[in-house]
């Protein structure tokens, strides 16, 4: 599970790339929040066993949001969202949905702890794990498509009853509200994550500076 700060950083980068003329402090804050929202299921896991990377990482949430947004903004004669917030609100909504799906869920799907993609309809954690390389002896090696015990290229990791995703909120299965447990809040875990966070911060600062000078 990627640290929430990294999810937010990727969400910010998506926002900078996709918001266009809708970029301002409020819109980028909404997009960053959307990227962080899936990780709130770690808090919910205090009362729902195995809820981390399941409750808010399920594809049902962005899927239903997509259907609602598409119906309102593309199929209706008069969009409720457009009527209330104009083109600005529509753009921010779509970019926020992309941040939720890509930065919030997708980033954790490619981690070793995986996500419960179809929870609660289908209770199974999946992860995409593999490598892509060119070998002088073996040519192209792409192990992502090999998968594992699951739906290719997804590797099955277990159900909410079997698979625990450790967080600072709930470090061990059943920790709950117990005191006296060691808890660690990881801001970044690897060098590449630090680079992503720094890149997002610098890009956001530069974009903000450019907007002030216009």
Secondary structure as GFF3:
##gff-version 3
##sequence-region A 1 214
A	DSSP	alpha_helix	4	18	.	.	.	ID=ss1
A	DSSP	three_ten_helix	20	22	.	.	.	ID=ss2
A	DSSP	alpha_helix	25	37	.	.	.	ID=ss3
A	DSSP	three_ten_helix	38	40	.	.	.	ID=ss4
A	DSSP	alpha_helix	41	44	.	.	.	ID=ss5
A	DSSP	alpha_helix	59	70	.	.	.	ID=ss6
A	DSSP	pi_helix	71	75	.	.	.	ID=ss7
A	DSSP	alpha_helix	80	98	.	.	.	ID=ss8
A	DSSP	pi_helix	99	106	.	.	.	ID=ss9
A	DSSP	alpha_helix	107	109	.	.	.	ID=ss10
A	DSSP	beta_strand	125	127	.	.	.	ID=ss11
A	DSSP	beta_strand	132	135	.	.	.	ID=ss12
A	DSSP	beta_strand	139	142	.	.	.	ID=ss13
A	DSSP	three_ten_helix	144	146	.	.	.	ID=ss14
A	DSSP	beta_strand	155	158	.	.	.	ID=ss15
A	DSSP	alpha_helix	191	212	.	.	.	ID=ss16
###
